[in-house]
C-alpha cells in the first residue's frame, strides 16, 4: 500500500523491499469494518533494542485472531517506527498468516521513539475507518510528554481507547504511558518479556475488546481480561 500520509516515512532501512510488501500485504481500508468484525491497530516500537519483543509479539499475534474469531472476527493494522524517521502503517489484515508474514519482513533498527506520530495516525484512522481500539507496545519515551498527552486526549474525545503495554520498570515512562491510556479510557499494563504468557494474555484481552467491546471482557474468564478491566477508568466503562 502507499505510505499513509499521516506517517511520513523517511528513509527506510531496506529501500523498496518493505514498501513493495506493504502494497501487497494490505489494500486501502474500507470506510468501516464489516458488520460484526472488530478493528484493531497494533502499534509497536521497532527501535534496535526491541527485536526480542518484536519477535515475541510476532509469535503471539495468532492468538489475537483466535480469540476474536468467536466474537465476529478481527481486522488488524500494523503500525511501527524505527530508525531515524521511519514510521509506517500497513493495510488492515484479517488473518494471522498475513500479519505474521508482514511482521517477519521487518527487523528492528536503531532510533528514537516516534510515539507522537503513531498517535496522530490513530487519530486519522479513528476518523476515516471507524477504529475504536489500539494497542501500543514499548519500553521507552524520548519525546515531550505534553504533546503526547494532548494527542491522547483527542483520541479519547473521538472514542478510541488506547491500551499501552509497557516492558520494563522506568518510572518516568510509566507515568506518561499511564496517563496516555487513562485519557482515552483505555488501560496501562506492565509485562515482562521473559514471561511471554503475560503479553499473550494482554494481547488476547485487547483483541476481545476490539471484537466484542467491554461486554466481551466482562464475559471472559481470562486473567488478561480481568487486568484490563481493573486498569480501565471506572467512570468511562
C-alpha positions in Angstrom: 0.0 0.0 0.0 1.2 3.6 -0.4 2.6 5.2 2.8 -0.1 6.6 5.0 0.0 10.4 4.5 -0.3 10.8 8.3 3.0 9.0 8.7 5.8 10.4 6.5 8.1 7.6 6.1 11.6 9.0 5.9 14.3 6.7 4.6 13.7 3.0 5.1 16.5 0.7 6.1 15.8 -1.6 3.1 14.9 0.6 0.2 12.0 -0.7 -1.8 11.5 -4.0 -0.1 9.2 -3.1 2.7 7.2 -0.6 0.6 6.6 -3.3 -2.0 5.5 -5.8 0.6 3.1 -3.3 2.3 1.5 -2.7 -1.1 0.9 -6.4 -1.5 0.0 -7.1 2.1 -2.9 -4.7 2.6 -5.2 -2.8 0.4 -6.7 0.6 1.3 -9.1 0.0 4.2 -12.8 0.3 3.5 -14.6 3.2 5.3 -15.9 1.0 8.0 -15.3 -2.6 9.1 -17.8 -5.3 8.1 -20.7 -5.8 10.4 -19.7 -7.9 13.4 -16.0 -7.6 12.7 -13.7 -5.7 15.1 -10.8 -3.5 14.1 -7.5 -3.0 16.0 -4.3 -1.0 15.4 -1.3 -3.0 16.7 1.5 -0.4 17.2 5.0 -1.4 18.3 8.3 0.3 19.0 10.7 -1.3 16.5 13.9 0.5 17.5 17.0 -1.6 17.9 16.6 -2.8 21.5 13.1 -4.1 20.7 13.9 -7.1 18.5 13.3 -9.7 21.1 9.9 -8.3 22.0 9.1 -7.8 18.3 9.8 -11.5 17.7 7.7 -12.4 20.8 4.7 -10.3 19.5 5.1 -11.9 16.1 4.8 -15.3 17.7 1.8 -14.4 19.7 -0.3 -12.4 17.3 -2.2 -15.5 16.0 -3.8 -15.8 19.5 -5.4 -12.4 19.0 -7.2 -13.6 15.9 -8.2 -16.9 17.6 -9.9 -15.0 20.4 -11.6 -12.5 18.1 -12.9 -15.2 15.7 -15.5 -16.3 18.2 -16.7 -12.7 18.6 -17.1 -11.9 14.9 -13.5 -11.6 13.7 -10.8 -9.0 13.7 -9.0 -6.7 11.2 -5.6 -5.6 12.4 -3.4 -2.8 11.1 0.3 -2.9 12.0 1.9 0.4 12.9 5.6 0.7 13.8 8.5 3.1 13.9 12.2 2.5 13.7 15.4 4.2 12.6 15.9 8.0 12.3 12.5 8.9 10.9 10.7 5.8 9.6 7.1 5.3 10.8 4.7 3.2 8.8 1.3 1.6 8.8 0.1 -1.4 6.9 -3.4 -2.0 5.5 -5.9 -4.0 7.6 -5.4 -7.7 7.5 -7.9 -10.3 8.7 -5.8 -13.5 9.3 -2.8 -14.3 11.3 -0.7 -15.7 8.4 -0.7 -12.4 6.6 0.2 -10.4 9.7 2.9 -12.9 10.6 4.4 -12.6 7.2 4.3 -8.8 7.3 5.9 -8.7 10.7 8.5 -11.3 9.7 9.7 -8.9 6.9 10.5 -6.1 9.3 13.6 -6.0 11.5 14.2 -3.5 14.3 16.7 -0.6 13.7 18.2 2.0 16.0 16.5 5.3 16.5 14.4 7.4 18.9 10.8 7.0 19.8 8.1 8.4 17.5 5.0 7.8 19.6 3.6 11.2 18.7 3.4 10.2 15.0 1.7 7.0 16.0 -0.9 8.8 18.0 -1.6 11.3 15.1 -2.0 8.3 12.8 -4.5 6.7 15.2 -6.5 10.0 15.2 -6.7 9.9 11.4 -7.8 6.3 11.5 -10.4 6.9 14.1 -12.0 9.5 11.8 -11.7 7.6 8.4 -12.1 3.9 9.2 -14.0 3.6 12.4 -11.0 2.5 14.5 -12.0 2.3 18.2 -9.2 0.3 19.8 -5.4 0.4 19.6 -2.6 -1.3 21.5 0.9 0.2 21.8 3.8 -2.0 23.0 7.0 -0.2 24.1 9.5 0.5 26.8 10.9 4.0 26.2 9.9 7.6 25.8 12.1 10.3 24.2 9.5 12.9 23.3 7.9 15.8 25.3 5.1 14.4 27.3 2.8 17.3 26.8 2.3 16.7 23.1 1.6 13.0 23.7 -1.0 13.7 26.3 -2.7 16.3 24.2 -2.9 13.8 21.3 -4.2 11.0 23.6 -6.9 13.4 24.9 -8.1 13.9 21.3 -8.3 10.1 20.9 -10.4 9.9 24.0 -12.8 12.5 22.7 -13.1 10.5 19.4 -13.9 7.3 21.3 -10.7 5.4 20.6 -9.4 3.5 23.6 -5.6 3.0 23.8 -4.1 0.1 25.6 -0.5 0.6 26.5 1.7 -2.4 27.4 5.0 -1.3 28.9 8.0 -3.5 29.1 10.4 -2.6 31.9 10.3 -0.5 35.1 11.2 3.0 34.0 9.0 5.1 36.4 9.1 8.3 34.2 7.9 6.3 31.2 5.2 4.6 33.3 3.8 8.0 34.4 3.3 9.2 30.8 2.1 5.8 29.5 -0.4 5.5 32.3 -1.8 9.0 31.6 -1.9 8.4 27.8 -4.1 5.3 28.3 -6.2 6.9 31.0 -7.1 9.9 28.8 -8.6 7.6 26.3 -10.5 5.4 28.8 -8.1 2.6 27.9 -5.6 0.7 30.2 -1.9 0.6 31.0 -0.3 -2.7 32.0 3.2 -3.8 32.5 4.6 -7.1 31.1 7.9 -9.0 31.4 9.3 -10.2 28.0 10.9 -13.1 29.8 7.4 -14.3 30.7 5.7 -14.5 27.3 2.4 -15.6 28.8 2.0 -12.2 30.3 2.0 -10.4 26.9 -0.1 -13.2 25.4 -2.9 -12.8 27.9 -2.9 -9.0 27.4 -3.0 -9.2 23.6 -5.8 -11.7 23.7 -7.8 -9.4 26.0 -7.4 -6.4 23.8 -8.4 -8.4 20.8 -11.5 -9.5 22.7 -12.3 -5.8 23.4 -11.7 -4.8 19.8 -14.0 -7.6 18.6 -16.7 -7.6 21.3 -16.4 -4.4 23.3 -16.3 -4.2 27.1 -19.0 -6.9 27.3 -16.5 -9.4 25.9 -14.1 -8.5 28.6 -16.7 -8.9 31.3 -17.7 -12.3 29.9 -14.1 -13.6 29.7 -12.6 -15.8 32.4 -9.1 -14.9 31.2 -6.6 -13.2 33.5 -5.8 -10.7 30.9 -9.4 -9.5 30.6 -9.5 -9.0 34.4 -6.3 -7.0 34.2 -7.6 -4.7 31.5 -11.0 -4.2 33.3 -9.2 -3.4 36.6 -7.0 -0.8 34.8 -9.7 0.9 32.8 -11.2 4.0 34.4 -14.5 3.1 36.0 -16.3 6.2 35.0 -15.6 5.5 31.4 -16.6 1.9 31.4 
